[in-house]
Amino acid sequence: MENNKIINVAEAKQLDIVQFLASLGHRPKNVRGTDHWYLSPLHEEKTPSFKVNSALNRWFDFALGQGGNLVDLGI
């Protein structure tokens, strides 16, 4: 991911969440088809509850009951 390119919100929503998390050092603990399961980057946990569907490019944190696109994750 290029760090010094300015993008708008619509472009940010299209960025690959799996790649974004990898750039921050987060690796999935389990991958099932298009679902990538992580330890949540939003809170501490021992069992992965944070899922990214790479086909939809959407995330959901089951422990928090929240999800969305990459912009939502950043907010």
The 8 nearest C-alpha neighbors of each residue, nearest first, counted from 0:
[[1, 2, 19, 22, 18, 14, 4, 3],
 [0, 2, 3, 4, 5, 6, 22, 19],
 [3, 1, 4, 0, 5, 6, 22, 19],
 [2, 4, 1, 5, 0, 6, 7, 11],
 [5, 3, 2, 1, 6, 0, 7, 11],
 [4, 6, 3, 7, 2, 1, 10, 11],
 [7, 5, 10, 4, 11, 8, 9, 3],
 [6, 8, 10, 9, 11, 5, 12, 4],
 [7, 9, 11, 10, 12, 6, 70, 13],
 [10, 8, 12, 11, 7, 13, 6, 70],
 [9, 11, 13, 7, 8, 12, 6, 14],
 [12, 10, 8, 13, 14, 9, 7, 6],
 [11, 13, 9, 69, 10, 14, 70, 68],
 [12, 14, 10, 11, 15, 9, 56, 69],
 [15, 13, 11, 12, 16, 10, 69, 19],
 [14, 16, 18, 17, 19, 13, 56, 53],
 [15, 17, 19, 18, 69, 20, 14, 56],
 [18, 16, 20, 19, 15, 21, 53, 51],
 [19, 17, 21, 15, 16, 20, 22, 0],
 [18, 20, 16, 22, 21, 17, 15, 23],
 [19, 21, 23, 25, 17, 22, 18, 16],
 [22, 20, 24, 25, 18, 23, 19, 26],
 [21, 23, 19, 20, 24, 18, 25, 0],
 [24, 22, 20, 21, 25, 19, 18, 26],
 [23, 25, 21, 22, 26, 20, 19, 18],
 [26, 24, 21, 20, 23, 27, 22, 37],
 [27, 25, 21, 28, 24, 37, 20, 17],
 [28, 26, 37, 36, 29, 35, 30, 25],
 [27, 29, 37, 36, 26, 30, 47, 38],
 [28, 30, 36, 27, 35, 31, 37, 34],
 [31, 29, 35, 34, 36, 32, 27, 28],
 [32, 30, 34, 33, 35, 29, 36, 52],
 [31, 33, 34, 30, 35, 52, 53, 54],
 [32, 34, 53, 52, 54, 31, 35, 30],
 [35, 33, 52, 31, 32, 51, 30, 50],
 [34, 36, 30, 51, 50, 27, 29, 52],
 [37, 35, 50, 29, 27, 49, 28, 47],
 [38, 36, 27, 47, 49, 28, 39, 50],
 [37, 39, 47, 49, 48, 44, 40, 46],
 [38, 40, 49, 41, 37, 42, 48, 47],
 [39, 41, 42, 38, 43, 25, 37, 49],
 [42, 40, 39, 43, 60, 38, 72, 49],
 [43, 41, 39, 40, 44, 38, 63, 62],
 [44, 42, 39, 45, 41, 40, 38, 46],
 [43, 45, 46, 38, 42, 39, 47, 48],
 [44, 46, 47, 38, 43, 48, 39, 37],
 [45, 47, 44, 48, 38, 37, 39, 28],
 [48, 46, 38, 37, 49, 36, 39, 45],
 [47, 49, 61, 60, 62, 38, 46, 39],
 [50, 48, 60, 39, 37, 36, 47, 59],
 [51, 49, 36, 59, 58, 35, 37, 34],
 [52, 50, 58, 35, 34, 57, 53, 59],
 [51, 53, 34, 33, 57, 55, 54, 56],
 [52, 54, 56, 33, 55, 51, 34, 17],
 [55, 53, 52, 56, 33, 57, 34, 51],
 [54, 56, 57, 53, 52, 51, 33, 58],
 [57, 55, 53, 52, 54, 16, 15, 68],
 [56, 58, 68, 55, 67, 52, 51, 53],
 [57, 59, 51, 66, 67, 50, 52, 68],
 [60, 58, 66, 50, 65, 49, 61, 51],
 [61, 59, 49, 65, 63, 62, 64, 48],
 [60, 62, 64, 48, 63, 59, 49, 65],
 [61, 63, 60, 64, 48, 49, 65, 39],
 [64, 62, 65, 61, 60, 59, 66, 48],
 [63, 65, 61, 60, 62, 66, 59, 49],
 [66, 64, 63, 60, 59, 61, 67, 62],
 [67, 65, 59, 58, 60, 64, 68, 57],
 [66, 68, 57, 58, 71, 59, 72, 69],
 [67, 69, 57, 71, 70, 12, 58, 72],
 [70, 68, 72, 71, 12, 16, 73, 11],
 [71, 69, 73, 72, 68, 12, 74, 11],
 [72, 70, 74, 68, 69, 73, 67, 66],
 [73, 71, 69, 70, 74, 68, 67, 66],
 [74, 72, 70, 71, 69, 68, 41, 67],
 [73, 71, 72, 70, 69, 68, 67, 41]]
